[in-house]
Amino acid sequence: MSKILVTGACGQLGVEIINGLETQYGRGNVIASDINEPGDGLTGVPFEFVDVMNPQQILGIVKKHKITIICHLAALLSATAEKNIDLARKLNIGSLHSILTIAKDEKLEKVFWPSSIAVFGPDAKTDGTPQNSACTPSTVYGISKVSGELWCAYYYNTFGVDVRSVRYPGLIGYKSLPGGGTTDYAVDIYHKAVKGETFECFLKPDTRLPMMFMDDAVKATLDLMNANPDGLTVRTSYNIAAISFTPEEIAASIRKRYPNFEIVYKPDYRQQIADSWPDRIDDTVARTDWNWNPNYDLDTMTNHILDNLSDFWKY
Ligand SMILES: NC(=O)c1ccc[n+]([C@@H]2O[C@H](COP(=O)([O-])OP(=O)(O)OC[C@H]3O[C@@H](n4cnc5c(N)ncnc54)[C@H](O)[C@@H]3O)[C@@H](O)[C@H]2O)c1
């Protein structure tokens, strides 16, 4: 029976992936871990304090729970990484290396580790960035993700570690607050709309970025983890895509429900990060290899979030 350890489980993605993993593997077979206290979203989920910067601590929990799969989510996101270069390097690259080593030594069944569209830099094609486009990022976060992807491919090719990865676009959910990324505005904007407040956007109105609703991100993760390994042709990380929009387009989508919603623009250092990323991603290879297909477009995502947000946070 598979037993899964999720690192960074208290983050924006962790809480939602754990729900998906529990549906598939059963409660009790998914162990959440983080350096922070679990919030309400993880009530009833077995939890361990694990600092992924400490390989012995990870190994101890792997042995204690007879873990067979690790879903390694703990990382510093793009905006925070830019302000903490050394920590980003140690956390984002060092912890992945520890987990791949543990997976090899303990003969784990699988590892899932997310990369990001931040692997693409100014040299990549911006509209319809293909799977094998140049990965020459200009950000600390992007550099850490390219390096991680290469380590994943190395451990797969050299030691047979079955590590799988997707390049998530900006992830948009409503069940937890975002953790310091450049696409966080697309989460915060819904909170302001529901509270009837004006939203101050840290990107320019026409900044187009690839995005994805959280339910699609969870679906992509589970679909790839369940895919037949024989069909997987990419062992760095798969491009996946869903929606691509600008701040003024998401504001227009919100105004269909909240006609008086107002947005003002005050670009900061995150504009430069966003400008170095693609507008739209080509995910043909993921669609071919493991039938990737998202369910949400901009308006269906907006409606779903606005229908649920007030209840979730009791606004
Ligand atoms: N959120 C996005 O838009 C997005 C996009 C692309 C890729 N990703 C990737 O997905 C993964 C999860 O992202 P997220 O949005 O949930 O991030 P997040 O910032 O919301 O959560 C990260 C979690 O890691 C934990 N953490 C930090 N340092 C730790 C340590 N030393 N040991 C253990 N836990 C530690 C934090 O407490 C936090 O709960 C990351 O690898 C990220 O790079 C996210």
The ligand as an ORCA input file, in Angstrom:
! r2SCAN-3c Opt
* xyz 0 1
  N       1.738     28.905     -5.905
  C       2.101     29.006     -7.181
  O       1.569     29.823     -7.952
  C       3.168     28.081     -7.725
  C       3.504     28.153     -9.091
  C       4.517     27.340     -9.580
  C       5.140     26.417     -8.748
  N       4.788     26.363     -7.439
  C       5.511     25.424     -6.583
  O       4.600     24.642     -5.818
  C       5.166     24.359     -4.530
  C       4.197     24.787     -3.447
  O       3.888     26.162     -3.611
  P       2.875     26.914     -2.625
  O       2.202     27.962     -3.426
  O       2.069     25.944     -1.854
  O       3.932     27.647     -1.662
  P       3.659     28.298     -0.224
  O       4.670     29.353     -0.035
  O       2.218     28.657     -0.088
  O       3.945     27.089      0.753
  C       5.260     26.621      1.008
  C       5.228     25.866      2.315
  O       6.550     25.402      2.572
  C       6.779     25.530      3.961
  N       8.213     25.585      4.230
  C       9.061     26.629      4.085
  N      10.301     26.282      4.489
  C      10.232     25.000      4.903
  C      11.170     24.096      5.438
  N      12.458     24.437      5.641
  N      10.759     22.852      5.750
  C       9.470     22.480      5.553
  N       8.526     23.302      5.075
  C       8.907     24.550      4.752
  C       6.075     26.823      4.363
  O       5.830     26.848      5.745
  C       4.819     26.743      3.520
  O       3.766     26.131      4.222
  C       6.513     25.074     -4.499
  O       7.529     24.169     -4.856
  C       6.379     26.130     -5.565
  O       7.632     26.497     -6.091
  C       3.822     27.160     -6.906
*
